[in-house]
């Protein structure tokens, strides 16, 4: 049974909808423990007090805010509960906006939460969900989660709604920190056409079920092999090259590989990896054919040489 990580209510005008929040995602990555290199024993991360020169328990710690260098004020859980904000226990809807948001401030998502309405507020909850769906809207709101007020978006999602916390505008770094080119690039019509063909060959309906964490699977195989005492296979690193890429040639090869991969399989969009695989297979099949052609040409040359040599041998024997 899932455990709610936040309880409160959605405030929709004068309508109050009691709800619970559940984390919508979980990490599936492989985690490692820190071990002592000499005896492979698991090390312990202890909390150390440098003033008393001893290890202390987590229960002996408190939250402190550094208001001046080396000067702290203690903030307790009771202090946090007294913060004079309605959003401590409610999701305050500030406004409604089109679901396809163009504002850069709301493109950077922090976390996603499933919303579960309490029985008493189900009708109002699904009324709000229905209106958002029908009008293609999202609700921009504010809520306090884990001692921080967050900007958030509330959207219809399957049989419920999804609350996604967002970054505040002043938390988003400026693009000026990047070294971006100032000049405008001009593209040849042929380059644009070829690029559009490649994009078209790789376009389709997004199906998340088609994707998987290949790095995690490969890492699991390496771990299994090491547990069984087997040697792991090293992957060859790609050769580095300082050559400039012929953009047109690369696009043409990519389009050909993408079309070949799509023709050989389904109508699903062709990924970069699939395009490369198709290109490599095509190159591999061309090599034996080219070798046979060279062998045939060599055999023909040998036969011609043998034919020219016969009259000369006859004259010598006469």
N, C-alpha and C positions, 0 to 999 in steps of 0.2 A: 504493500500500500504506500502510495506516495505521501510524503510529509510536507505540509504547507510550510513555507519559509516566511510568509507574511500574511497577516490578517487585518482586514480593515473594510473600507467601503469605497465605491465609486460615487463621487458627488457630481450629479448631472442636474444642474440648476437646483431646484428644491427637492429633487429625487435622490434618495439614498439607496444604494444597492450593496448590501453586504457581500463581500467576496473573499476568496483566499488566493494567494499566488503560489505557483509551483514552478521551479526551475524547468524550462523547456528543453534544455540541452545538458549533456554531460560529456566529460572528456573521456575519450577512448584511447588516448595515447599510452604508450608503455612507460611506466615509471621505474626509476632505479633507486636503490638504497646505497648510501655511502658506506664503504667498507674500509677497514684497516688493510693497507696493502700487504703487510707482512703475514698476518694470520687469517685474513678475510673475515674477521669478526665485524659485526655491524656497529658502527660508531653511534654515539648518542649526542644530540644537540642539547646542551644544558644552558640554563639561564644563569649568567655569572654577574655578580655585583662587584665592580672593581674597588669600591670604597671599603666594603667589609671583607673583600678578598675571599669570597666563598660563593658556592653554588646555591641558588635559592629556587623555590618552587614557583610555578606560574601563579598560584593563589596569592603570593606575596607581591604581585605586580599591580600597578594601577595605570590608568591612562594619564598622560601628561602632555600639555601643550607648551612648547618653547616660545615664550613671548619676548625673550631677550636671550642673548648668548649665555647658555648655562643656567638660565632662570626658567623654571617651569611652574605651571599652575595645574593642579589635579582636577580632572573632569570625571565625575562618577556617572554610573548608569542612571541614577536618579536625576542628575543634572540634564542628561540627554532626554529623559522623559518629559522634562519641564520646558523644553524648547517651544516657544510660542508660535508654532506653525500648525495649521490645520492638516497639512500633508503628512504629518507624523503617522496618522492612522487613517488617512483617506487619500484616494486618487482624485485630485481636483482637476476636472476637465476645464481647460482654459479657453479652447476654441476648437472649431472643426475646419478642416482644410481638405483639399483634393488629395486622394490617396497617392497619386503620383506626385510626390513632393519634389520641387526643384531647389529648395533652399539647401545650400551646402551644409548648414549647421545640423540638419537632421538626417544626413546620409551616413553618419558614423555611429553605428549601433554598438552599445556596450553589452547588454545582456537581454535575454528573451525569457518571458514568463508566461505560462499558461494561466488563465483566469478561470476560477471555479466559483460560480455564484452560489450563495446559500439558498436554501429552499424558499425562504421568505422573499428573496429578491429576484427569483428566476424570471418572472414575467417582465419586469422592468429591464432586466439584463438583456433578454432576447429581443425586446422591443428596440432597445438601443442598437443592438447588433443588426437587426433587420433594416433600420433606417440607414446605418452606415453602409451596408451592402447595396441597398437600392440606389443611394445617391452617390456611391463611389467616394465616400469620405473616410477620413481617419480623424481620431480625436487626439489633439495635442494636450497633454496634461502634465502635472507635477506630482511627485510622490517622494517620501523619505524612505529609503531602504538602506539598511546598514549604516546608520548615523550620517547619511548624506542625502540631501535633496537632489532629485534627478529630474531632468526633462525626459518626457516619455511620449510614446505614441501608442494608441490603443486601436487595434484593427481586428475586423472579423477574421477568424481562422478556424476552418473546419466546423466543428460543432460548438466552438467556444469563441473566445477572443484572445488575442496575443498582445501582451504589454511588452514593448521593447524600450529599454532605457537608452537615452541618447546622450551625447556629449553636449555640454554647454558651448555656445559659440566661442567664448574666450578660451576654451580648452583645445580648440582645433588650431594646429600650427599653421602659420602663413606659408603660402607657396613661395614667398620671397626667400625662404631659407634654402631653397633648391637652386642649383645652377642650371637654369633652363635657357635654351637658345632664344634669342630675340628675333632672329630672322624668320621670314615666312618661306615655306618650302613650296616649290612648284613641281607638279607631277605631270608626267606625260600622259596623254589620253590612254595609251596602251597599258601603262602601269595601273591606272585607275580601273580600267576594264578588267585586267587580270586579277587585281586585288578583290574586286567585287565578285568575280567568279569563284575565287577561293573562299570568300566569306559565305557565298551562297551554298557551296558544296558542304560547308561545315555548319549550316544553319538547320535547326529543327526544334521541336518541342523539348523543353528541359525536363528530364526525368531524373530526379536525384538518385533513384534506385540503380541507375546505370553506373554510378560512381562509387568508388571504394578507396580506402586509405591503403594504397599499394606500398607506401613506405613502412607502415606498421606491419603489414603482412610479411614483407621481406625481412624486417627486423625480428619478427617472431620466428621465422625459419632459421635465422642465424642463431638465435637463442636456443632453439630446439636442437640444432646441430651441435652447439657447444655443450649442452647438457648431456647429449649422447656421446660426446667425446670425438665428434667428427670435425674435420677441417672445413672451414668456411671458404667459399670461392670469392676471390677478389674481383671486383668489377673494374674493367679497364676504363681509365679516365679518357675523355675525348681529347684529341690532340689540339693544342692551342695553335692558332694561326693568326698571322698579322695581315693576311690578305683581305682586301676590301671585297665585300659580297656584291656580286652582280645581281642587283635587285630584280631585274626583269627575268633573268634566268632562274633565280630562286622561286619566283612566283609561278613561272610556267611549270617547273618541276613539281611544285606543291599542288597546283591544280590538277596536273596529270595523275599524281599519286592519289589525290583525294577522290577523283572520279573513278579510278581503278578500284580503290577500296570500297567505294559505294556500290559499284557495279558487281563486285564479288560478294558483297554482303547484303544487308538490308538497306532500307531507305533512311536509316538513322543517320544523324549528322556525323561527319567524319572528324575525329579528333586529330590533333597534331601527331600524337604517337601512332595512330592508325595510318595516317598519311605517310609517315616515315617508314613504317613497316611495309606498306604497299610498294613504296619506292624501292626499298632494298630488295624485296622479292622480285620486282620487275627487273632490277639490275642483275640479280642472280640468275634469272632465266635467260637473260641476254648473253651472259658470259659463255655458257655451254654452246649456244647457237653460234656465237662468234668464233669459238674454238673449232667447231665442226667446219665452219666456212673456211677458216684458215687451213685446217687439215686437208680439206678437199682441194683448196687452191694449191697447197704444197704437193699433193698427190698428182694433180694435173700437170704441174711444172715438172715433176719427176718423170712422168710418162712422156712428155714432150722431149725432155732431155735424152731419154732412152731411145726415142724414135730417131733423133738426130744422130745419135751415136752409132746406130746399126749400119748405115751406109759406109761410115768411116771404117768400121771393123771389117766389112766385106772387101773394101779396096785394099786394106792392109793384107788380108789373107790371100787375095788374088796375086 
